[in-house]
Amino acid sequence: MEDCFEYNGLTKKLLAAGYTAENHPDYVTIGNSGRDANNPLHNFNGGFEYYRWWIYEKAFRTPCGLMCKGTSCMSSLSFGGVDWTFENDMATVHCPYYKCDCEKKDSRLESHGVIKDFCNVHLIDEKYQYEGSLEEILKLWDDQIRRDKISFSLQRHGRVCENHMHYDRDAQEWKMHYDPGTCARLKCMGTPKSVHEEGICPILGRKLCREKGNVYYDIKITRRCDELDGTLFEGKMETCINKGNRVFDYPVNMDICQNYVKLCQDEIRWKVNSRYHTELFFADYHGSVFSVEVQNIRAEHRESRDLMQDLQDIREGIVITHASDTEKMDREWKKEKRNKAKEKRAAAMEKKILSVGYENMEFIEQNRACKLIGFERLDELEALRQQKQEEEKRKPRQLELSDFLDMGDG
């Protein structure tokens, strides 16, 4: 079992100094993850661990000479077969300069991806100094970012919104991308200047209208009816249009809806193509015909229907459906299914009450029966059960030979 565990650097150092699991410094503890009962040091943590209250107060130094506190370090990264932890004296920090291709950091830390700006640090036996430390540089960076944010807002004459702007650390500048979909998801109604004023959208520079609506679109699907191959109708093409699909599940401010139509039509098309990804893939793979087209994207207070256009499309052989009708039928089907299931449970409960009696059931079943069939029905079933028991008592019973023997003994 000795070969199954790899001790971390701290454990190797303490064991070499003569410490054991029973006798060790007070600033370390034994890891409790996957601990072996026969040898506590055999655990998934690699043996000993620093107490965090102790290691967080220690000073560390980066390869470029910056000092930092343990509270600024990360000790949970496992990458490239290496555990970058305090115990291995290989904790990591984010480079305060956001320098990715640094020659001084450990070469095993990649210069791209999520950890591109990670840098390794080492524990030092020195007193921590804030001046010239990593924390001071980060504080200066934060102050600079805040100043750049104010400058960015002034350059755009205040037409900026916290929900649409972010700081690009690679380019070291603030950027803003207006996405009405974000406003819709946050149910934004603007930023009020005071409790007595209505919300003002800083992007539009005015109050949002009070009307609400949604964004609707139609989906046109053209496909080859492969299921008719081998029949007289082989090669038949079918066109279906599903109208009135909603973008949002709830009413949204009409100004936001109109801006969404202007700026986010590609997002709608991407979502629809993702919905039919499987059909499109297999149609392309088998050389068949299956196309999806988004049409008539519009912002409306409520869904409108062009009956004359529907009739014209039907005459042309196009199958017309409306999303609201499909949703209504689906809700009714689910409701009917729930009602049937409830009726089935109620019938089973009534049968059990007639069989064993309400008073002989467990408390949880009594509670379930009250909710399922109601108190009035419970009274009716109890009365019916008692009546049935009385009838059973009054029924004539055929005398057995034992009855005559008992009478003779008497």
C-alpha positions in Angstrom: 0.0 0.0 0.0 3.0 2.3 0.4 3.3 2.7 -3.4 -0.4 3.6 -3.8 0.0 7.1 -2.2 2.3 9.9 -3.1 3.2 12.2 -0.2 3.1 15.9 -0.8 6.2 18.0 -0.3 5.2 19.1 3.3 4.8 15.5 4.4 8.1 14.4 2.9 9.9 17.3 4.7 8.3 16.5 8.1 8.9 12.8 7.9 12.6 13.4 7.0 12.8 15.6 10.1 11.6 12.8 12.3 7.9 13.8 12.7 5.1 11.2 12.7 1.3 11.1 12.5 1.2 11.1 16.3 3.9 13.8 16.7 3.8 16.7 14.4 4.0 20.5 14.5 0.8 22.4 15.7 0.5 24.3 12.4 -0.3 21.2 10.4 -3.1 18.6 10.4 -3.6 15.3 8.8 -5.8 15.2 5.7 -9.1 13.4 6.2 -10.0 12.6 2.6 -9.8 8.9 1.9 -7.7 8.3 5.1 -6.3 4.8 5.7 -7.3 3.5 9.1 -3.9 1.7 9.5 -1.8 4.7 8.4 -3.6 8.2 8.7 -0.9 9.7 6.5 -2.1 7.6 3.6 -4.9 9.9 2.4 -5.9 11.7 -0.8 -4.5 15.0 0.5 -1.0 13.6 0.4 -0.4 13.3 4.2 -0.1 16.5 6.2 -1.8 19.8 5.4 -1.2 23.3 6.7 -3.9 24.8 8.9 -5.3 27.6 6.7 -5.4 30.1 9.6 -1.6 29.7 9.8 -0.6 29.5 6.1 -2.8 32.5 5.1 -0.8 34.8 7.3 2.5 33.8 5.8 4.4 35.7 3.1 5.1 34.3 -0.4 7.1 35.5 -3.3 6.5 35.3 -7.0 9.3 34.4 -9.5 9.6 38.1 -10.4 10.1 39.1 -6.8 6.7 40.4 -5.7 5.6 39.6 -2.2 2.1 38.5 -1.4 0.0 37.1 1.4 -1.3 33.5 1.7 -4.9 34.9 1.4 -4.2 35.9 -2.2 -2.9 32.5 -3.2 -4.9 29.5 -4.6 -4.2 26.0 -3.4 -6.6 23.8 -5.3 -5.2 23.6 -8.8 -4.3 20.2 -10.3 -2.8 20.5 -13.7 -0.2 18.7 -15.8 0.2 15.9 -13.3 1.1 18.5 -10.6 -0.8 19.6 -7.5 -0.2 23.3 -7.3 -0.7 23.6 -3.5 0.7 25.1 -0.4 1.9 21.7 0.7 4.0 21.3 -2.4 5.2 24.9 -2.1 3.6 25.6 -5.5 0.5 27.7 -4.7 -0.6 30.0 -7.5 -1.8 33.6 -8.0 -3.1 35.6 -10.8 -0.4 37.7 -12.3 -1.2 41.3 -11.4 0.2 42.5 -14.8 -1.9 39.9 -16.6 1.2 38.8 -18.4 0.7 35.4 -20.0 4.0 34.7 -21.7 6.2 35.1 -18.7 9.6 33.4 -18.8 10.1 33.6 -15.1 7.1 31.5 -14.0 7.1 27.7 -14.0 7.1 26.3 -17.5 4.5 23.7 -16.7 1.9 26.5 -16.3 0.4 27.1 -19.7 0.4 30.5 -21.3 -3.1 30.1 -22.8 -6.5 28.9 -21.8 -8.1 29.4 -18.4 -4.8 29.5 -16.5 -2.9 31.6 -18.9 -2.1 34.3 -16.3 -1.4 31.9 -13.4 1.9 32.3 -11.7 3.5 30.0 -9.0 4.7 31.4 -5.6 7.0 30.1 -2.9 6.8 30.4 0.9 9.4 32.7 2.3 10.7 33.3 5.9 10.2 37.1 5.8 7.8 39.6 7.3 5.1 40.6 4.9 5.3 44.2 3.6 2.5 45.8 1.7 4.6 48.3 -0.2 5.5 46.9 -3.5 3.5 43.8 -2.9 1.1 42.0 -5.2 -1.8 43.3 -3.2 -0.7 46.9 -3.6 -0.4 46.4 -7.4 -3.9 44.9 -7.6 -5.2 47.8 -5.6 -3.6 50.2 -8.0 -5.1 48.2 -10.9 -8.5 48.3 -9.4 -8.3 52.1 -8.9 -7.2 52.5 -12.5 -10.0 50.3 -13.7 -12.5 52.5 -11.8 -11.0 55.6 -13.3 -11.2 54.1 -16.8 -14.8 53.2 -16.1 -15.6 56.8 -15.3 -13.7 58.0 -18.4 -15.5 55.5 -20.5 -18.9 56.7 -19.3 -18.0 60.4 -19.9 -16.8 59.6 -23.4 -20.2 58.1 -24.2 -22.0 61.0 -22.4 -23.4 58.6 -19.8 -25.1 56.3 -22.3 -23.7 53.2 -20.6 -25.3 50.4 -18.6 -23.7 48.1 -16.0 -25.5 45.1 -17.5 -23.9 45.5 -20.9 -20.4 46.6 -20.2 -17.3 44.7 -19.1 -13.6 45.2 -18.7 -11.4 43.5 -21.2 -8.2 42.7 -19.3 -6.3 41.6 -22.4 -7.0 44.9 -24.1 -7.0 46.8 -20.8 -10.1 48.8 -21.7 -13.8 48.9 -21.0 -16.2 47.7 -23.7 -19.9 47.6 -24.0 -22.2 45.4 -26.1 -25.9 46.3 -26.0 -28.0 43.1 -25.9 -31.7 43.6 -25.5 -32.0 39.9 -24.6 -30.1 40.7 -21.3 -32.6 43.4 -20.5 -35.5 41.0 -21.1 -34.0 38.3 -19.0 -33.4 40.7 -16.1 -36.9 42.2 -16.6 -35.3 45.6 -16.7 -37.6 48.6 -16.4 -34.8 51.2 -16.5 -32.9 52.9 -13.7 -34.9 55.3 -11.6 -33.2 58.6 -10.6 -35.3 58.7 -7.5 -38.1 56.7 -5.8 -40.6 59.1 -7.3 -39.5 58.8 -10.9 -40.0 56.1 -13.5 -37.1 54.1 -14.8 -34.9 55.6 -17.5 -32.9 53.4 -19.9 -29.3 54.9 -20.0 -28.8 53.3 -23.4 -31.8 54.8 -25.0 -31.6 58.0 -23.0 -35.3 58.0 -22.2 -38.0 56.4 -20.2 -39.2 53.0 -21.4 -42.8 52.7 -22.6 -45.3 51.1 -20.3 -46.7 48.7 -22.8 -45.5 45.1 -22.8 -45.5 42.4 -25.4 -43.3 39.7 -26.9 -41.2 38.8 -30.0 -42.9 36.4 -32.3 -41.5 34.5 -35.3 -42.6 31.8 -37.8 -40.7 28.6 -38.6 -40.9 27.2 -42.1 -39.8 23.6 -42.6 -39.4 22.0 -46.0 -38.6 18.3 -46.1 -38.7 15.2 -48.3 -41.2 12.6 -47.1 -38.7 9.7 -46.8 -41.4 7.5 -45.2 -43.2 7.4 -48.5 -40.3 5.8 -50.4 -41.3 2.7 -52.2 -44.9 4.0 -52.8 -46.5 6.0 -55.6 -45.8 9.2 -53.6 -42.0 8.6 -53.4 -40.1 11.9 -53.5 -43.0 14.0 -52.2 -42.0 17.3 -50.6 -43.8 18.7 -47.6 -43.8 22.3 -46.3 -45.0 23.2 -42.8 -45.1 26.6 -41.2 -45.4 26.9 -37.4 -46.5 30.5 -36.7 -46.5 32.6 -33.5 -43.5 31.2 -31.7 -42.5 33.3 -28.7 -39.0 34.3 -27.8 -39.7 35.1 -24.2 -41.8 33.1 -21.7 -43.2 36.2 -20.1 -44.3 39.7 -21.2 -41.4 42.1 -21.9 -41.3 45.9 -22.3 -42.1 46.8 -25.9 -39.1 49.0 -26.4 -36.9 46.0 -25.5 -38.9 43.8 -27.8 -38.5 46.2 -30.8 -34.7 46.5 -30.1 -34.4 42.7 -29.9 -36.0 42.4 -33.4 -33.6 45.0 -34.7 -30.4 43.5 -33.2 -30.9 39.9 -32.3 -32.5 38.1 -35.2 -29.3 36.0 -35.7 -29.8 34.7 -32.1 -33.3 33.5 -33.0 -32.0 31.7 -36.1 -29.2 30.1 -34.1 -31.7 28.8 -31.4 -34.0 27.4 -34.1 -31.2 25.7 -36.0 -30.0 24.2 -32.7 -33.5 22.9 -32.0 -33.5 21.0 -35.3 -29.8 20.1 -35.2 -30.3 16.4 -35.4 -32.7 16.5 -38.3 -30.4 18.9 -40.3 -27.4 16.7 -39.6 -29.0 13.4 -40.7 -30.6 15.1 -43.7 -27.2 16.3 -44.8 -25.6 12.9 -44.0 -28.1 10.9 -46.0 -28.3 13.5 -48.8 -32.0 14.1 -48.1 -33.9 17.4 -48.0 -34.6 19.2 -44.7 -34.4 22.9 -44.4 -35.4 25.3 -41.6 -36.1 29.0 -42.2 -37.1 31.7 -39.7 -39.6 34.1 -41.0 -41.6 37.2 -40.0 -39.8 38.2 -36.9 -41.9 40.9 -35.2 -42.6 42.6 -31.9 -46.3 42.6 -30.9 -48.4 43.3 -27.9 -50.1 39.9 -28.4 -50.0 37.3 -31.1 -51.9 38.3 -34.3 -53.1 36.0 -37.0 -53.5 36.7 -40.7 -56.4 34.4 -41.6 -56.4 35.3 -45.3 -52.7 34.4 -45.5 -53.3 31.2 -43.7 -56.0 30.2 -46.2 -53.7 31.2 -49.1 -50.9 29.0 -47.7 -53.3 26.1 -47.1 -54.5 26.3 -50.8 -50.8 26.1 -51.8 -50.5 22.8 -49.9 -48.6 24.2 -46.9 -49.5 22.7 -43.5 -50.2 25.6 -41.1 -50.0 25.3 -37.3 -49.9 27.9 -34.6 -47.6 27.6 -31.6 -50.3 28.9 -29.2 -52.8 26.2 -30.3 -50.1 23.5 -29.9 -49.2 24.8 -26.4 -52.9 24.9 -25.5 -53.5 21.3 -26.7 -50.4 20.2 -24.8 -51.6 21.8 -21.6 -55.0 20.2 -21.9 -53.5 16.8 -22.6 -51.2 17.1 -19.6 -54.2 18.3 -17.4 -56.3 15.3 -18.6 -53.5 13.0 -17.9 -53.1 14.4 -14.4 -56.8 14.1 -13.8 -56.9 10.5 -14.9 -54.0 9.6 -12.7 -55.7 11.4 -9.8 -58.9 9.5 -10.4 -57.0 6.2 -10.5 -55.3 7.0 -7.2 -58.6 8.1 -5.6 -60.3 4.8 -6.7 -57.5 2.8 -5.2 -57.8 4.8 -2.0 -61.5 4.3 -1.8 -61.1 0.5 -2.3 -58.6 0.4 0.5 -60.8 2.4 2.9 -63.7 0.0 2.2 -61.4 -2.9 2.8 -59.5 -2.0 6.0 -61.3 1.1 7.2 -60.0 4.7 7.6 -59.3 4.3 11.3 -57.0 1.2 10.6 -54.8 3.1 8.2 -51.5 4.7 9.0 -51.4 8.5 9.7 -49.7 9.4 6.5 -52.2 7.4 4.4 -55.1 9.0 6.4 -53.6 12.4 5.5 -53.2 11.4 1.9 -56.8 10.2 1.8 -58.2 13.5 3.2 -56.4 15.4 0.5 -57.3 13.0 -2.3 -61.0 12.3 -1.8 -62.1 14.9 0.8 -63.9 14.6 4.2 -67.4 14.3 2.8 -66.4 11.3 0.6 -64.6 9.8 3.6 -67.8 9.9 5.7 -69.8 8.3 2.8 -67.2 5.5 2.5 -67.2 4.9 6.3 -71.0 4.7 6.3 -70.9 2.4 3.4 -68.3 0.2 5.0 -70.4 -0.1 8.3 -73.5 -0.9 6.3 -71.6 -3.6 4.5 -70.4 -5.1 7.8 -74.0 -5.1 9.2 -75.3 -6.8 6.1 -72.5 -9.5 6.5 -73.6 -10.1 10.1 -77.3 -10.5 9.1 -76.6 -13.0 6.4 -77.8 -16.6 7.2 -74.9 -18.8 8.0 -74.9 -22.5 7.2 -74.5 -24.7 10.3 -71.5 -26.9 10.5 -71.1 -30.2 12.3 -69.0 -28.5 15.0 -72.0 -26.3 15.9 -74.2 -29.4 16.6 -71.4 -30.9 18.7 -71.2 -27.7 20.7 -74.9 -27.8 21.3 -74.7 -31.4 22.5 -72.0 -30.5 25.0 -74.2 -27.8 26.3 
